[in-house]
Amino acid sequence: MTAASRRMVALLVVLALAGSTGVGACAADAAAPAPGFTKRVLATDLGNPYEIVMGPDGMVWATEKSGKRIIRVDPATAAVHVALELPEASASPNGQDGVLGLALHPDLLRGVGRDHVYVSYSYLAAAQPRLKIVRYTYDGASQRLGDPVELLSGLPSGIDHQAARLRFGPDRKLYYAIGDQGANQFETKCRPIEAQRLPTAAEVAARDWTGRSRRTTRC
């Protein structure tokens, strides 16, 4: 890893910590940087940064879990640009729901017509928590995300162990980590962990990702 890469990794970590509160953030602020690293706060007062990605435009892209936004931060000037606001997202005060995963298409800003950004966020459907994955197109002129295309909706969601990470694999397919939704513990101890099984063919055909058709209780 080059010196420039090490500095950028350090900046990404500091950006995440700057939007956090509590003992962890205080401890990180007090700790001295490792040899060869420098530390500089890029942005503060963020709404719980969740996913942080270095973009091909040299900007730091981040989702704000409770802030319900996607932002781009200039590492040189620390200027924060809002690329997208998602007021329809559902974010509980102390839960792990909200605007979560973020993945930039490998061809973003390469001039081949695939300037796509993928986002996962939680929402309410008939008062029940659910999660969707949406593709947006980035407009370099306005520096905004638009033209939403809903890829999946109705995915299980909750306020615990959400995961919701998005990553492109070496096969250029988009992968999503669904998490166990806090099942099999505490008040949900009777609920099986649906993330540990694949949906059936019938569920896929019905686009039912909740596991209701095979759900049983343990208690």
N, CA, C and O of each residue as an XYZ file, in Angstrom:
876
protein
N       0.845     -1.190      0.000
C       0.000      0.000      0.000
C       0.881      1.241      0.000
O       1.808      1.350      0.803
N       0.592      2.175     -0.901
C       1.374      3.398     -0.983
C       1.072      4.327      0.183
O       0.093      4.143      0.906
N       1.942      5.342      0.354
C       1.725      6.316      1.425
C       0.415      7.068      1.213
O      -0.307      7.349      2.170
N       0.110      7.393     -0.042
C      -1.135      8.105     -0.336
C      -2.339      7.247      0.011
O      -3.332      7.751      0.537
N      -2.259      5.940     -0.282
C      -3.366      5.050      0.037
C      -3.564      4.929      1.530
O      -4.694      4.891      2.019
N      -2.431      4.867      2.271
C      -2.541      4.776      3.721
C      -3.193      6.021      4.297
O      -4.012      5.932      5.211
N      -2.830      7.188      3.760
C      -3.439      8.424      4.253
C      -4.933      8.455      3.953
O      -5.721      8.928      4.773
N      -5.330      7.951      2.778
C      -6.745      7.968      2.426
C      -7.542      7.035      3.318
O      -8.650      7.375      3.732
N      -6.986      5.841      3.627
C      -7.665      4.920      4.531
C      -7.859      5.574      5.889
O      -8.922      5.442      6.496
N      -6.839      6.279      6.372
C      -6.950      6.959      7.659
C      -8.040      8.028      7.620
O      -8.779      8.192      8.590
N      -8.146      8.755      6.506
C      -9.173      9.788      6.381
C     -10.569      9.190      6.385
O     -11.492      9.769      6.957
N     -10.732      8.030      5.748
C     -12.034      7.384      5.716
C     -12.461      6.968      7.117
O     -13.621      7.131      7.495
N     -11.522      6.433      7.882
C     -11.832      6.020      9.246
C     -12.221      7.219     10.094
O     -13.188      7.154     10.854
N     -11.480      8.311      9.972
C     -11.786      9.504     10.750
C     -13.139     10.066     10.372
O     -13.873     10.540     11.240
N     -13.488     10.023      9.085
C     -14.793     10.512      8.646
C     -15.912      9.737      9.325
O     -16.902     10.330      9.754
N     -15.767      8.416      9.428
C     -16.784      7.606     10.082
C     -16.892      7.948     11.553
O     -17.994      8.047     12.092
N     -15.768      8.125     12.198
C     -15.776      8.421     13.626
C     -16.328      9.807     13.919
O     -16.914     10.037     14.977
N     -16.142     10.723     12.987
C     -16.601     12.096     13.230
C     -18.111     12.182     13.351
O     -18.633     13.084     14.006
N     -18.821     11.241     12.718
C     -20.268     11.269     12.806
C     -20.813     10.430     13.932
O     -22.030     10.307     14.073
N     -19.932      9.839     14.755
C     -20.363      8.968     15.839
C     -20.293      9.701     17.149
O     -19.675     10.759     17.259
N     -20.940      9.121     18.150
C     -20.862      9.644     19.495
C     -20.549      8.507     20.433
O     -20.699      7.339     20.077
N     -20.109      8.847     21.642
C     -19.884      7.821     22.641
C     -18.426      7.573     22.907
O     -17.550      8.286     22.416
N     -18.176      6.529     23.708
C     -16.824      6.257     24.188
C     -15.888      5.919     23.052
O     -14.727      6.329     23.051
N     -16.404      5.149     22.054
C     -15.535      4.747     20.956
C     -14.933      5.933     20.236
O     -13.737      5.935     19.942
N     -15.736      6.939     19.946
C     -15.251      8.117     19.240
C     -14.250      8.878     20.093
O     -13.239      9.363     19.586
N     -14.528      8.985     21.397
C     -13.612      9.708     22.279
C     -12.271      8.996     22.352
O     -11.216      9.631     22.336
N     -12.321      7.666     22.432
C     -11.081      6.911     22.505
C     -10.270      7.070     21.235
O      -9.046      7.197     21.282
N     -10.963      7.062     20.084
C     -10.264      7.209     18.810
C      -9.634      8.591     18.692
O      -8.523      8.731     18.182
N     -10.352      9.619     19.167
C      -9.805     10.966     19.105
C      -8.557     11.094     19.969
O      -7.627     11.824     19.626
N      -8.542     10.380     21.095
C      -7.421     10.501     22.010
C      -6.208      9.694     21.554
O      -5.075     10.008     21.920
N      -6.449      8.660     20.760
C      -5.350      7.790     20.345
C      -4.451      8.496     19.342
O      -4.918      9.239     18.478
N      -3.161      8.250     19.473
C      -2.198      8.832     18.534
C      -2.220      8.039     17.237
O      -2.353      6.816     17.273
N      -2.091      8.705     16.086
C      -2.060      7.986     14.812
C      -0.873      7.038     14.755
O       0.170      7.299     15.353
N      -1.038      5.947     14.037
C       0.058      5.002     13.859
C       1.186      5.664     13.073
O       0.944      6.601     12.312
N       2.400      5.189     13.250
C       3.530      5.768     12.509
C       3.271      5.768     11.001
O       2.835      4.765     10.437
N       3.544      6.892     10.364
C       3.333      7.012      8.925
C       1.958      7.502      8.543
O       1.695      7.750      7.367
N       1.065      7.650      9.524
C      -0.282      8.114      9.255
C      -0.464      9.525      9.804
O       0.171      9.919     10.782
N      -1.332     10.260      9.161
C      -1.764     11.548      9.701
C      -3.278     11.496      9.862
O      -3.957     10.708      9.202
N      -3.795     12.337     10.738
C      -5.228     12.338     11.009
C      -5.779     13.736     10.804
O      -5.227     14.717     11.302
N      -6.894     13.814     10.052
C      -7.543     15.101      9.820
C      -9.038     14.871      9.707
O      -9.478     14.049      8.903
N      -9.816     15.576     10.493
C     -11.271     15.436     10.438
C     -11.794     16.150      9.191
O     -11.520     17.332      8.982
N     -12.540     15.429      8.374
C     -13.083     16.003      7.144
C     -14.460     16.612      7.355
O     -14.755     17.679      6.815
N     -15.302     15.949      8.130
C     -16.672     16.425      8.299
C     -17.167     16.052      9.684
O     -16.790     15.018     10.236
N     -18.002     16.893     10.231
C     -18.599     16.638     11.543
C     -20.123     16.805     11.453
O     -20.659     17.231     10.429
N     -20.789     16.465     12.530
C     -22.242     16.611     12.624
C     -22.978     15.848     11.528
O     -24.004     16.307     11.026
N     -22.449     14.682     11.159
C     -23.117     13.845     10.172
C     -24.138     12.954     10.866
O     -24.034     12.691     12.065
N     -25.123     12.494     10.105
C     -26.193     11.672     10.662
C     -25.846     10.202     10.652
O     -26.446      9.427      9.907
N     -24.876      9.804     11.476
C     -24.461      8.406     11.603
C     -23.986      7.799     10.281
O     -24.707      6.997      9.687
N     -22.788      8.164      9.806
C     -22.261      7.554      8.579
C     -22.234      6.029      8.702
O     -21.826      5.493      9.732
N     -22.664      5.344      7.662
C     -22.763      3.888      7.719
C     -21.829      3.217      6.715
O     -21.014      2.373      7.088
N     -21.945      3.586      5.464
C     -21.080      3.016      4.424
C     -20.228      4.128      3.842
O     -20.743      5.191      3.494
N     -18.924      3.890      3.735
C     -17.997      4.898      3.212
C     -17.185      4.270      2.076
O     -16.540      3.238      2.262
N     -17.223      4.899      0.909
C     -16.579      4.353     -0.282
C     -15.769      5.449     -0.957
O     -16.221      6.590     -1.056
N     -14.581      5.108     -1.418
C     -13.774      6.053     -2.191
C     -14.202      5.999     -3.650
O     -14.124      4.941     -4.274
N     -14.653      7.120     -4.206
C     -15.162      7.146     -5.562
C     -14.093      7.388     -6.600
O     -13.008      7.866     -6.271
N     -14.380      7.067     -7.854
C     -13.423      7.307     -8.940
C     -13.219      8.791     -9.223
O     -12.300      9.161     -9.954
N     -14.069      9.644     -8.652
C     -13.930     11.088     -8.803
C     -13.025     11.691     -7.736
O     -12.888     12.911     -7.646
N     -12.406     10.827     -6.925
C     -11.540     11.320     -5.862
C     -12.289     11.822     -4.643
O     -11.686     12.393     -3.734
N     -13.600     11.614     -4.615
C     -14.430     12.052     -3.505
C     -14.744     10.871     -2.597
O     -14.778      9.722     -3.037
N     -14.970     11.171     -1.332
C     -15.400     10.164     -0.373
C     -16.933     10.136     -0.372
O     -17.577     11.121     -0.013
N     -17.505      9.011     -0.773
C     -18.950      8.838     -0.788
C     -19.376      8.161      0.511
O     -18.700      7.250      0.988
N     -20.494      8.602      1.083
C     -20.956      8.011      2.340
C     -22.464      8.071      2.450
O     -23.101      9.006      1.963
N     -23.031      7.060      3.095
C     -24.449      7.093      3.459
C     -24.556      7.576      4.903
O     -23.682      7.309      5.728
N     -25.627      8.280      5.190
C     -25.932      8.690      6.562
C     -27.167      7.920      7.012
O     -28.274      8.139      6.519
N     -26.953      7.023      7.951
C     -28.019      6.122      8.389
C     -29.248      6.880      8.888
O     -30.353      6.679      8.383
N     -29.057      7.742      9.868
C     -30.183      8.503     10.413
C     -30.367      9.843      9.713
O     -31.445     10.433      9.784
N     -29.324     10.334      9.035
C     -29.435     11.581      8.286
C     -30.204     11.416      6.989
O     -30.650     12.395      6.390
N     -30.358     10.144      6.551
C     -31.143      9.802      5.358
C     -30.620     10.520      4.117
O     -31.391     11.050      3.316
N     -29.290     10.526      3.973
C     -28.677     11.186      2.821
C     -27.523     10.345      2.287
O     -27.003      9.455      2.961
N     -27.144     10.661      1.054
C     -25.874     10.200      0.496
C     -25.062     11.446      0.198
O     -25.522     12.351     -0.498
N     -23.860     11.483      0.726
C     -23.023     12.662      0.569
C     -21.713     12.297     -0.122
O     -21.305     11.136     -0.161
N     -21.069     13.331     -0.665
C     -19.730     13.215     -1.234
C     -18.875     14.282     -0.555
O     -19.258     15.450     -0.489
N     -17.731     13.873     -0.059
C     -16.861     14.785      0.665
C     -15.550     14.926     -0.087
O     -14.921     13.933     -0.449
N     -15.145     16.162     -0.318
C     -13.884     16.452     -1.006
C     -12.744     16.352      0.011
O     -12.697     17.156      0.943
N     -11.822     15.390     -0.136
C     -10.736     15.255      0.838
C      -9.809     16.463      0.877
O      -9.157     16.711      1.892
N      -9.745     17.214     -0.214
C      -8.834     18.360     -0.262
C      -9.407     19.579      0.449
O      -8.687     20.294      1.146
N     -10.712     19.814      0.270
C     -11.327     21.028      0.828
C     -12.282     20.760      1.983
O     -12.706     21.689      2.670
N     -12.620     19.490      2.198
C     -13.587     19.078      3.231
C     -15.008     19.546      2.916
O     -15.882     19.490      3.781
N     -15.245     20.006      1.693
C     -16.593     20.425      1.306
C     -17.505     19.197      1.199
O     -17.119     18.173      0.636
N     -18.714     19.317      1.744
C     -19.695     18.236      1.721
C     -20.760     18.536      0.672
O     -21.410     19.581      0.713
N     -20.931     17.616     -0.262
C     -21.933     17.764     -1.314
C     -23.010     16.700     -1.112
O     -22.697     15.515     -0.998
N     -24.258     17.108     -1.068
C     -25.370     16.167     -0.913
C     -25.762     15.639     -2.287
O     -26.197     16.398     -3.153
N     -25.605     14.330     -2.480
C     -25.951     13.725     -3.763
C     -27.392     13.242     -3.802
O     -28.000     13.181     -4.871
N     -27.949     12.896     -2.629
C     -29.298     12.365     -2.605
C     -29.853     12.457     -1.184
O     -29.145     12.210     -0.208
N     -31.127     12.815     -1.091
C     -31.848     12.789      0.178
C     -32.964     11.759      0.075
O     -33.650     11.680     -0.944
N     -33.147     10.968      1.132
C     -34.131      9.898      1.123
C     -35.048     10.036      2.342
O     -34.947      9.242      3.278
N     -35.933     11.023      2.343
C     -36.810     11.233      3.500
C     -37.758     10.066      3.743
O     -38.267      9.907      4.852
N     -38.005      9.240      2.712
C     -38.928      8.116      2.887
C     -38.300      6.954      3.646
O     -39.005      6.028      4.047
N     -36.982      6.989      3.851
C     -36.322      5.915      4.596
C     -36.788      5.912      6.045
O     -37.113      6.957      6.608
N     -36.815      4.733      6.635
C     -37.231      4.574      8.027
C     -35.993      4.367      8.885
O     -35.236      3.420      8.672
N     -35.786      5.248      9.854
C     -34.624      5.165     10.738
C     -35.074      5.385     12.170
O     -35.474      6.491     12.534
N     -35.012      4.342     12.984
C     -35.391      4.474     14.389
C     -34.263      5.150     15.159
O     -33.116      5.117     14.712
N     -34.558      5.763     16.306
C     -33.550      6.559     17.023
C     -32.275      5.797     17.372
O     -31.175      6.328     17.223
N     -32.419      4.550     17.838
C     -31.241      3.808     18.289
C     -31.067      2.484     17.559
O     -30.331      1.614     18.024
N     -31.728      2.324     16.435
C     -31.672      1.057     15.725
C     -30.642      1.045     14.613
O     -29.951      2.034     14.370
N     -30.555     -0.085     13.949
C     -29.607     -0.274     12.853
C     -30.322     -0.235     11.511
O     -29.966     -0.959     10.582
N     -31.328      0.614     11.421
C     -32.045      0.796     10.166
C     -31.827      2.216      9.659
O     -31.318      3.072     10.383
N     -32.212      2.457      8.418
C     -32.014      3.769      7.808
C     -31.401      3.633      6.436
O     -31.595      2.620      5.764
N     -30.655      4.652      6.007
C     -29.939      4.605      4.726
C     -28.604      3.905      4.999
O     -27.786      4.402      5.773
N     -28.391      2.764      4.369
C     -27.332      1.860      4.814
C     -26.283      1.582      3.732
O     -25.316      2.333      3.599
N     -26.469      0.523      2.969
C     -25.427      0.082      2.050
C     -25.262      0.986      0.839
O     -26.193      1.673      0.419
N     -24.045      0.968      0.286
C     -23.714      1.800     -0.880
C     -22.685      1.067     -1.719
O     -21.690      0.566     -1.197
N     -22.924      1.004     -3.015
C     -21.960      0.405     -3.943
C     -21.933      1.219     -5.220
O     -22.981      1.541     -5.781
N     -20.750      1.550     -5.674
C     -20.568      2.283     -6.932
C     -20.286      1.284     -8.049
O     -19.466      0.379     -7.892
N     -20.967      1.456     -9.167
C     -20.735      0.554    -10.300
C     -19.272      0.643    -10.733
O     -18.706      1.736    -10.756
N     -18.652     -0.482    -11.074
C     -17.237     -0.452    -11.502
C     -16.971      0.481    -12.674
O     -15.845      0.948    -12.845
N     -17.992      0.761    -13.485
C     -17.813      1.637    -14.648
C     -18.229      3.073    -14.381
O     -18.315      3.868    -15.317
N     -18.492      3.428    -13.126
C     -18.917      4.788    -12.812
C     -17.897      5.812    -13.305
O     -16.705      5.702    -13.019
N     -18.379      6.810    -14.051
C     -17.588      7.928    -14.570
C     -16.518      7.497    -15.565
O     -15.515      8.189    -15.740
N     -16.726      6.366    -16.211
C     -15.800      5.919    -17.256
C     -16.303      6.245    -18.651
O     -15.680      5.879    -19.647
N     -17.440      6.939    -18.718
C     -17.954      7.364    -20.011
C     -18.549      6.259    -20.847
O     -18.562      6.355    -22.074
N     -19.050      5.195    -20.203
C     -19.629      4.085    -20.960
C     -21.113      3.927    -20.670
O     -21.706      2.902    -21.004
N     -21.726      4.951    -20.042
C     -23.157      4.931    -19.837
C     -23.635      4.099    -18.674
O     -24.811      3.743    -18.608
N     -22.732      3.779    -17.745
C     -23.143      3.007    -16.566
C     -22.745      3.759    -15.294
O     -22.041      3.230    -14.433
N     -23.208      4.987    -15.201
C     -22.901      5.813    -14.020
C     -23.903      5.519    -12.908
O     -24.670      6.390    -12.496
N     -23.883      4.298    -12.439
C     -24.892      3.825    -11.507
C     -24.344      3.710    -10.086
O     -23.188      3.346     -9.868
N     -25.204      4.028     -9.141
C     -24.903      3.912     -7.720
C     -26.044      3.137     -7.071
O     -27.216      3.426     -7.312
N     -25.699      2.157     -6.252
C     -26.682      1.271     -5.656
C     -26.766      1.529     -4.154
O     -25.750      1.663     -3.471
N     -28.000      1.597     -3.658
C     -28.241      1.963     -2.260
C     -29.248      0.992     -1.660
O     -30.216      0.607     -2.315
N     -29.016      0.598     -0.409
C     -30.018     -0.167      0.329
C     -30.498      0.679      1.501
O     -29.702      1.284      2.218
N     -31.813      0.709      1.678
C     -32.335      1.464      2.815
C     -33.649      0.844      3.296
O     -34.363      0.194      2.532
N     -33.947      1.058      4.566
C     -35.147      0.495      5.177
C     -36.318      1.455      5.007
O     -36.139      2.666      4.872
N     -37.517      0.888      5.018
C     -38.739      1.673      4.886
C     -39.861      0.901      5.567
O     -39.666     -0.237      5.994
N     -41.015      1.508      5.669
C     -42.173      0.856      6.259
C     -43.187      0.510      5.173
O     -43.502      1.338      4.318
N     -43.690     -0.712      5.216
C     -44.744     -1.164      4.301
C     -45.858     -1.750      5.153
O     -45.667     -2.777      5.804
N     -47.012     -1.111      5.154
C     -48.128     -1.517      6.007
C     -47.678     -1.609      7.462
O     -48.027     -2.542      8.186
N     -46.895     -0.614      7.865
C     -46.380     -0.484      9.235
C     -45.358     -1.555      9.596
O     -44.966     -1.666     10.758
N     -44.917     -2.351      8.609
C     -43.914     -3.375      8.861
C     -42.571     -2.940      8.284
O     -42.529     -2.394      7.182
N     -41.456     -3.173      9.015
C     -40.143     -2.783      8.495
C     -39.722     -3.667      7.334
O     -39.776     -4.893      7.419
N     -39.311     -3.045      6.273
C     -38.820     -3.752      5.090
C     -37.597     -3.000      4.553
O     -37.294     -1.895      5.002
N     -36.911     -3.602      3.601
C     -35.714     -2.981      3.025
C     -35.740     -3.135      1.512
O     -36.205     -4.148      0.988
N     -35.238     -2.125      0.818
C     -35.171     -2.194     -0.637
C     -33.778     -1.849     -1.132
O     -33.007     -1.175     -0.448
N     -33.470     -2.319     -2.326
C     -32.218     -1.998     -3.021
C     -32.593     -1.234     -4.277
O     -33.372     -1.717     -5.098
N     -32.036     -0.041     -4.424
C     -32.412      0.851     -5.515
C     -31.164      1.286     -6.274
O     -30.124      1.567     -5.677
N     -31.281      1.337     -7.590
C     -30.197      1.833     -8.442
C     -30.500      3.278     -8.841
O     -31.603      3.596     -9.285
N     -29.505      4.138     -8.675
C     -29.601      5.535     -9.089
C     -28.555      5.813    -10.160
O     -27.559      5.101    -10.279
N     -28.802      6.856    -10.928
C     -27.835      7.297    -11.938
C     -27.243      8.624    -11.502
O     -27.962      9.551    -11.128
N     -25.916      8.700    -11.555
C     -25.226      9.917    -11.132
C     -25.079     10.878    -12.296
O     -24.609     10.506    -13.371
N     -25.487     12.122    -12.068
C     -25.369     13.191    -13.062
C     -24.178     14.053    -12.673
O     -24.234     14.781    -11.681
N     -23.100     13.975    -13.449
C     -21.895     14.719    -13.122
C     -22.075     16.220    -13.168
O     -21.384     16.948    -12.454
N     -22.995     16.700    -14.000
C     -23.209     18.141    -14.106
C     -23.844     18.705    -12.845
O     -23.406     19.734    -12.331
N     -24.863     18.043    -12.354
C     -25.546     18.518    -11.144
C     -24.953     17.933     -9.872
O     -25.236     18.407     -8.771
N     -24.126     16.897    -10.027
C     -23.533     16.173     -8.899
C     -24.616     15.586     -7.993
O     -24.470     15.543     -6.772
N     -25.705     15.134     -8.621
C     -26.812     14.550     -7.880
C     -27.134     13.153     -8.420
O     -26.786     12.805     -9.548
N     -27.806     12.371     -7.581
C     -28.292     11.061     -7.978
C     -29.779     11.161     -8.308
O     -30.538     11.810     -7.588
N     -30.190     10.517     -9.396
C     -31.591     10.549     -9.802
C     -31.974      9.297    -10.551
O     -31.237      8.311    -10.537
N     -33.131      9.325    -11.212
C     -33.647      8.207    -12.006
C     -33.627      6.894    -11.226
O     -32.981      5.939    -11.658
N     -34.319      6.824    -10.091
C     -34.289      5.588     -9.294
C     -34.936      4.411    -10.006
O     -35.983      4.541    -10.641
N     -34.289      3.263     -9.886
C     -34.839      2.004    -10.398
C     -34.824      1.011     -9.234
O     -33.762      0.626     -8.745
N     -36.007      0.609     -8.806
C     -36.122     -0.311     -7.675
C     -35.790     -1.727     -8.135
O     -36.493     -2.291     -8.974
N     -34.726     -2.296     -7.592
C     -34.310     -3.634     -7.986
C     -34.983     -4.704     -7.133
O     -35.513     -5.680     -7.664
N     -34.965     -4.528     -5.841
C     -35.607     -5.457     -4.916
C     -36.288     -4.651     -3.822
O     -35.756     -3.638     -3.367
N     -37.461     -5.099     -3.402
C     -38.132     -4.473     -2.277
C     -38.784     -5.570     -1.446
O     -38.867     -6.722     -1.873
N     -39.241     -5.201     -0.263
C     -39.870     -6.190      0.597
C     -38.896     -7.109      1.299
O     -39.307     -8.116      1.877
N     -37.605     -6.784      1.261
C     -36.628     -7.608      1.962
C     -36.807     -7.457      3.474
O     -37.240     -6.404      3.940
N     -36.480     -8.497      4.241
C     -36.591     -8.378      5.701
C     -35.759     -7.214      6.227
O     -34.690     -6.898      5.704
N     -36.275     -6.597      7.262
C     -35.576     -5.482      7.883
C     -35.909     -5.463      9.363
O     -36.871     -6.092      9.803
N     -35.115     -4.746     10.115
C     -35.345     -4.631     11.550
C     -34.425     -3.571     12.120
O     -33.828     -2.782     11.388
N     -34.323     -3.567     13.436
C     -33.491     -2.556     14.084
C     -32.223     -3.162     14.679
O     -31.474     -2.473     15.372
N     -31.975     -4.455     14.412
C     -30.818     -5.116     14.992
C     -30.168     -6.015     13.948
O     -30.858     -6.686     13.179
N     -28.837     -6.025     13.925
C     -28.070     -6.911     13.039
C     -28.549     -6.805     11.585
O     -28.804     -7.809     10.922
N     -28.660     -5.584     11.122
C     -29.211     -5.347      9.792
C     -28.235     -5.700      8.673
O     -28.642     -6.225      7.636
N     -26.960     -5.417      8.875
C     -25.936     -5.601      7.830
C     -26.222     -4.654      6.665
O     -25.830     -3.488      6.709
N     -26.904     -5.142      5.620
C     -27.312     -4.320      4.479
C     -26.144     -3.792      3.667
O     -26.273     -2.768      2.996
N     -25.008     -4.472      3.717
C     -23.856     -4.051      2.915
C     -24.036     -4.467      1.460
O     -24.611     -5.516      1.168
N     -23.537     -3.632      0.554
C     -23.566     -3.907     -0.882
C     -22.138     -3.920     -1.414
O     -21.341     -3.040     -1.086
N     -21.814     -4.918     -2.236
C     -20.480     -5.010     -2.830
C     -20.581     -5.610     -4.228
O     -21.396     -6.500     -4.472
N     -19.750     -5.118     -5.144
C     -19.592     -5.757     -6.440
C     -18.500     -6.803     -6.330
O     -17.418     -6.539     -5.804
N     -18.794     -7.989     -6.830
C     -17.814     -9.057     -6.827
C     -16.947     -9.021     -8.070
O     -17.196     -8.229     -8.979
N     -15.916     -9.883     -8.120
C     -15.057     -9.944     -9.313
C     -15.811    -10.390    -10.556
O     -15.325    -10.225    -11.675
N     -17.019    -10.964    -10.359
C     -17.870    -11.355    -11.477
C     -18.776    -10.217    -11.933
O     -19.630    -10.397    -12.801
N     -18.574     -9.013    -11.320
C     -19.335     -7.802    -11.633
C     -20.820     -7.945    -11.260
O     -21.665     -7.208    -11.769
N     -21.121     -8.873    -10.391
C     -22.466     -8.982     -9.859
C     -22.532     -8.260     -8.515
O     -21.534     -8.134     -7.806
N     -23.723     -7.797     -8.189
C     -23.924     -7.056     -6.951
C     -24.349     -8.011     -5.845
O     -25.304     -8.773     -5.999
N     -23.633     -7.961     -4.738
C     -23.914     -8.831     -3.607
C     -24.453     -8.002     -2.435
O     -24.042     -6.864     -2.209
N     -25.386     -8.613     -1.704
C     -26.027     -7.944     -0.576
C     -25.952     -8.838      0.654
O     -26.262    -10.027      0.576
N     -25.542     -8.273      1.796
C     -25.510     -9.004      3.056
C     -26.758     -8.661      3.855
O     -26.963     -7.504      4.224
N     -27.594     -9.661      4.123
C     -28.904     -9.371      4.695
C     -28.893     -9.341      6.212
O     -29.785     -8.731      6.802
N     -27.937     -9.963      6.869
C     -27.916     -9.971      8.326
C     -28.962    -10.909      8.905
O     -29.834    -11.395      8.184
N     -28.875    -11.164     10.213
C     -29.846    -12.085     10.826
C     -31.039    -11.359     11.425
O     -31.922    -11.994     12.002
N     -31.079    -10.024     11.297
C     -32.204     -9.214     11.765
C     -32.460     -9.365     13.267
O     -33.558     -9.084     13.747
N     -31.438     -9.811     14.003
C     -31.580     -9.948     15.446
C     -32.401    -11.153     15.870
O     -32.785    -11.261     17.035
N     -32.679    -12.071     14.929
C     -33.496    -13.238     15.259
C     -32.749    -14.181     16.200
O     -31.521    -14.166     16.273
N     -33.512    -14.994     16.912
C     -32.984    -16.020     17.809
C     -32.284    -15.440     19.034
O     -31.392    -16.077     19.595
N     -32.676    -14.249     19.449
C     -32.117    -13.678     20.677
C     -33.101    -12.686     21.279
O     -33.915    -12.084     20.579
N     -33.005    -12.532     22.586
C     -33.811    -11.565     23.324
C     -35.301    -11.703     22.983
O     -35.842    -12.808     23.018
N     -35.968    -10.580     22.653
C     -37.408    -10.649     22.410
C     -37.763    -11.370     21.117
O     -38.929    -11.704     20.902
N     -36.782    -11.617     20.252
C     -37.045    -12.351     19.010
C     -36.459    -13.762     19.066
O     -36.150    -14.348     18.028
N     -36.309    -14.299     20.257
C     -35.674    -15.616     20.395
C     -36.474    -16.730     19.727
O     -35.912    -17.770     19.381
N     -37.775    -16.527     19.542
C     -38.607    -17.554     18.922
C     -38.613    -17.477     17.399
O     -39.195    -18.337     16.738
N     -37.981    -16.470     16.846
C     -38.011    -16.288     15.398
C     -36.773    -16.904     14.757
O     -35.656    -16.572     15.154
N     -36.937    -17.783     13.787
C     -35.768    -18.388     13.141
C     -34.996    -17.371     12.313
O     -35.534    -16.337     11.918
N     -33.730    -17.677     12.057
C     -32.872    -16.785     11.281
C     -33.043    -17.118      9.799
O     -32.446    -18.070      9.295
N     -33.852    -16.336      9.117
C     -34.130    -16.604      7.706
C     -32.919    -16.357      6.821
O     -32.857    -16.862      5.700
N     -31.953    -15.583      7.314
C     -30.771    -15.298      6.507
C     -29.896    -16.536      6.315
O     -28.970    -16.523      5.504
N     -30.183    -17.594      7.051
C     -29.366    -18.805      6.963
C     -29.903    -19.807      5.945
O     -29.393    -20.924      5.856
N     -30.911    -19.431      5.188
C     -31.415    -20.320      4.156
C     -31.692    -19.542      2.882
O     -31.911    -18.331      2.917
N     -31.679    -20.237      1.773
C     -32.012    -19.635      0.489
C     -33.522    -19.671      0.283
O     -34.179    -20.606      0.740
N     -34.085    -18.673     -0.397
C     -35.522    -18.722     -0.696
C     -35.827    -19.853     -1.663
O     -34.982    -20.249     -2.466
N     -37.029    -20.359     -1.574
C     -37.453    -21.410     -2.487
C     -37.746    -20.816     -3.854
O     -37.844    -19.598     -4.007
N     -37.886    -21.692     -4.853
C     -38.217    -21.229     -6.205
C     -39.565    -20.511     -6.205
O     -39.747    -19.515     -6.906
N     -40.510    -21.026     -5.411
C     -41.823    -20.394     -5.352
C     -41.742    -19.007     -4.740
O     -42.428    -18.090     -5.190
N     -40.911    -18.844     -3.718
C     -40.748    -17.541     -3.093
C     -40.096    -16.552     -4.052
O     -40.483    -15.384     -4.103
N     -39.114    -17.015     -4.808
C     -38.465    -16.142     -5.791
C     -39.471    -15.717     -6.853
O     -39.513    -14.549     -7.239
N     -40.276    -16.657     -7.323
C     -41.276    -16.331     -8.347
C     -42.287    -15.323     -7.817
O     -42.772    -14.471     -8.562
N     -42.604    -15.422     -6.527
C     -43.565    -14.506     -5.918
C     -42.901    -13.247     -5.386
O     -43.568    -12.360     -4.852
N     -41.586    -13.174     -5.534
C     -40.799    -12.066     -4.989
C     -41.097    -11.864     -3.502
O     -41.243    -10.739     -3.025
N     -41.183    -12.971     -2.795
C     -41.413    -12.963     -1.353
C     -40.103    -13.326     -0.669
O     -39.681    -14.482     -0.664
N     -39.476    -12.313     -0.095
C     -38.167    -12.526      0.541
C     -38.267    -12.602      2.062
O     -37.245    -12.586      2.750
N     -39.478    -12.684      2.590
C     -39.657    -12.599      4.043
C     -39.603    -13.943      4.742
O     -39.429    -13.988      5.960
N     -39.747    -15.047      4.009
C     -39.745    -16.358      4.636
C     -41.062    -16.734      5.280
O     -41.128    -17.721      6.011
N     -42.117    -15.966      5.025
C     -43.397    -16.242      5.682
C     -43.941    -17.620      5.314
O     -44.588    -18.274      6.132
N     -43.673    -18.067      4.061
C     -44.268    -19.317      3.610
C     -43.721    -20.528      4.356
O     -44.379    -21.567      4.406
N     -42.524    -20.410      4.940
C     -41.938    -21.560      5.644
C     -41.657    -21.231      7.094
O     -40.983    -22.000      7.780
N     -42.158    -20.106      7.576
C     -41.786    -19.682      8.914
C     -42.462    -20.551      9.988
O     -43.658    -20.836      9.933
N     -41.667    -20.942     10.930
C     -42.169    -21.651     12.110
C     -41.570    -20.984     13.339
O     -40.541    -20.313     13.252
N     -42.211    -21.169     14.468
C     -41.679    -20.615     15.707
C     -41.045    -21.717     16.532
O     -41.437    -22.881     16.440
N     -40.069    -21.346     17.333
C     -39.351    -22.335     18.126
C     -39.902    -22.424     19.529
O     -39.550    -23.351     20.258
N     -40.750    -21.502     19.937
C     -41.205    -21.459     21.333
C     -42.690    -21.800     21.442
O     -43.241    -21.812     22.543
